């Protein structure tokens, strides 16, 4: 028997080494595939959550814009009432300011109606419904004053309505500030949730990387030993 044949490992021994490497290679492939799939799922979940979060913030910003809009148009409605009193001396001016007053009244009612009933997936707002009813009550009082007082006596009607707008204006401001505070609270919550998702995904990725490195080390160790035996 030659020296070369003595130094060469037998065929069963080579098969044994191969059988050792195959499971390690399989485990390495499984670890890499699993880590990649987890990462892809994490990215998909993060993207889906981001879209949902942005939609939520967008809805709140729309509500805030509508609330501020209702407050602004109510101030304009009151201003048009003042214009009616001060500058509505002739028929043309009177009709002009009366039309502007009614237009602003309609805009406030429309905005509060949207907030009260909810649009684009928003939940109805009981607070906005209360404000809508309060605005209706104020508008009714303005309408009664116009119906029961002649044009030249509107100044007296204004005295009777003194301060009728202040409570509603203050309530509209409180309502809008509440939505603004809700936006800030949601933003803080989203930041916390986003950080938690990032930390979770980072831990999974880290452990997956560690597993892959360990399996690669075992694979290389087994391969080196096989080469030495050959």
C-alpha positions in Angstrom: 0.0 0.0 0.0 1.5 3.3 -1.0 2.1 6.2 1.4 -0.3 8.4 -0.7 -3.1 6.0 -0.2 -2.4 5.9 3.5 -2.4 9.7 3.9 -5.7 10.2 1.9 -8.8 9.9 4.0 -11.1 7.1 3.1 -14.2 7.6 1.1 -16.6 7.1 4.1 -14.6 9.7 6.0 -15.1 12.2 3.2 -18.7 11.5 3.1 -18.9 12.1 6.8 -17.3 15.5 6.4 -19.7 16.4 3.6 -22.6 15.3 5.7 -21.4 17.7 8.4 -21.1 20.7 6.1 -24.5 20.2 4.4 -26.5 20.8 7.6 -24.4 23.8 8.5 -24.9 25.3 5.1 -28.6 24.6 5.4 -28.8 26.3 8.8 -26.9 29.3 7.4 -29.3 29.6 4.5 -32.3 29.3 6.8 -30.8 32.0 9.2 -30.1 34.4 6.4 -33.5 33.8 4.7 -35.3 34.2 8.1 -33.5 37.4 8.9 -34.2 38.8 5.5 -37.9 37.9 5.7 -38.2 39.4 9.2 -36.5 42.6 7.9 -38.9 42.8 5.0 -41.9 42.2 7.2 -40.6 44.9 9.6 -40.2 47.4 6.8 -43.7 46.5 5.4 -45.2 46.9 8.9 -43.4 50.2 9.5 -44.5 51.5 6.2 -48.1 50.5 6.8 -48.0 52.0 10.2 -46.5 55.2 8.9 -49.3 55.6 6.3 -51.9 55.0 9.0 -50.3 57.4 11.3 -50.0 60.1 8.6 -53.7 59.6 7.8 -54.6 60.1 11.4 -52.6 63.3 11.7 -54.0 64.5 8.4 -57.5 64.0 9.7 -56.8 65.9 12.9 -55.2 68.8 10.9 -58.3 69.0 8.7 -60.5 69.1 11.8 -58.2 71.8 13.3 -58.4 73.8 10.1 -62.2 73.5 10.1 -62.5 74.5 13.7 -60.3 77.6 13.2 -62.2 78.3 10.0 -65.5 78.3 11.9 -64.0 80.6 14.5 -62.7 83.0 11.8 -66.0 83.1 9.8 -68.0 83.6 13.0 -65.9 86.7 13.7 -66.6 87.8 10.1 -70.3 87.2 10.7 -70.2 89.4 13.7 -68.2 92.1 11.8 -70.8 92.0 9.0 -73.5 92.6 11.6 -71.6 95.7 12.8 -71.2 96.8 9.1 -74.9 96.4 8.8 -75.5 98.7 11.7 -72.9 101.3 10.9 -73.0 101.4 7.0 -76.3 100.0 6.1 -78.1 103.4 5.8 -79.2 103.0 2.2 -80.9 100.1 0.5 -77.9 99.0 -1.6 -75.5 99.0 1.3 -78.0 97.4 3.6 -78.6 94.5 1.2 -74.9 94.1 0.6 -74.0 93.7 4.2 -77.0 91.6 5.0 -76.0 89.2 2.2 -72.4 89.1 3.6 -73.8 88.5 7.1 -75.9 85.6 5.9 -73.0 84.2 3.8 -70.7 84.1 6.8 -73.5 82.5 8.9 -73.8 79.7 6.3 -70.1 79.1 6.3 -69.9 78.7 10.1 -72.9 76.4 10.0 -71.3 74.3 7.2 -68.0 73.9 9.0 -69.5 73.1 12.4 -71.8 70.6 10.6 -68.8 68.8 9.1 -67.2 68.6 12.5 -70.3 67.5 14.2 -71.2 64.8 11.7 -67.7 63.6 10.8 -66.3 63.3 7.3 -63.7 61.2 5.5 -63.7 58.5 8.2 -63.8 61.0 11.1 -66.0 60.2 14.1 -68.9 62.6 14.8 -68.0 65.2 17.4 -70.4 65.8 20.3 -68.6 69.0 21.2 -68.9 70.3 17.7 -72.6 69.3 17.7 -73.1 71.5 20.8 -71.3 74.4 19.1 -73.5 74.0 16.1 -76.6 74.3 18.2 -75.2 77.3 20.0 -74.4 79.0 16.7 -77.9 78.3 15.5 -79.3 79.9 18.7 -77.1 83.0 18.1 -78.2 83.1 14.5 -81.9 82.9 15.5 -81.4 85.8 17.8 -79.8 87.9 15.1 -82.6 86.9 12.7 -85.3 87.9 15.2 -83.6 91.2 15.7 -83.6 91.9 12.0 -87.3 90.8 11.7 -88.6 92.8 14.7 -86.6 96.0 14.3 -86.7 98.4 11.4 -83.5 99.4 9.8 -83.2 102.7 11.7 -83.7 100.9 15.0 -81.0 98.2 14.6 -78.7 100.0 17.0 -81.2 99.3 19.7 -81.3 95.7 18.6 -77.6 95.6 18.9 -77.8 96.8 22.5 -80.1 93.9 23.2 -77.7 91.4 21.6 -74.6 92.8 23.4 -72.2 90.0 24.2 -74.2 87.3 22.5 -71.2 86.4 20.4 -68.6 86.4 23.1 -69.5 83.1 24.7 -69.6 81.2 21.4 -66.4 82.8 20.2 -64.7 81.7 23.4 -66.1 78.1 23.1 -64.9 77.9 19.5 -61.5 78.9 20.6 -61.4 76.3 23.3 -62.6 73.7 20.9 -59.9 74.5 18.3 -57.2 74.6 21.1 -58.4 71.1 22.2 -57.9 69.7 18.7 -54.5 71.4 18.5 -53.5 69.7 21.8 -54.8 66.4 20.5 -52.5 66.8 17.4 -49.5 67.4 19.7 -50.5 64.4 21.9 -50.9 62.1 18.8 -47.5 63.2 17.5 -45.8 62.3 20.8 -47.6 59.0 20.8 -46.5 58.3 17.2 -42.9 59.2 18.1 -43.0 56.7 21.0 -44.5 54.0 18.9 -42.1 54.6 16.0 -39.1 54.3 18.5 -40.5 51.1 19.9 -40.9 49.6 16.4 -37.4 50.6 15.5 -35.9 49.1 18.7 -37.8 45.9 18.1 -36.7 45.6 14.5 -33.1 46.4 15.5 -33.1 43.7 18.1 -34.4 41.1 15.7 -31.9 42.2 13.0 -29.0 42.1 15.6 -29.8 38.6 16.8 -30.3 37.4 13.2 -26.9 38.9 12.3 -25.3 37.2 15.4 -26.8 33.9 14.4 -25.6 34.3 10.8 -22.0 35.1 12.0 -22.0 32.1 14.3 -23.2 29.8 11.6 -20.6 31.2 9.1 -17.9 30.7 11.7 -19.0 27.1 12.2 -19.2 26.5 8.5 -15.7 27.9 7.9 -14.3 25.9 10.8 -15.8 22.7 9.5 -14.6 23.5 6.0 -11.0 24.3 7.2 -10.9 21.0 9.1 -12.1 19.1 6.0 -9.4 20.7 3.9 -6.8 19.8 6.5 -8.1 16.2 6.6 -7.9 16.0 2.8 
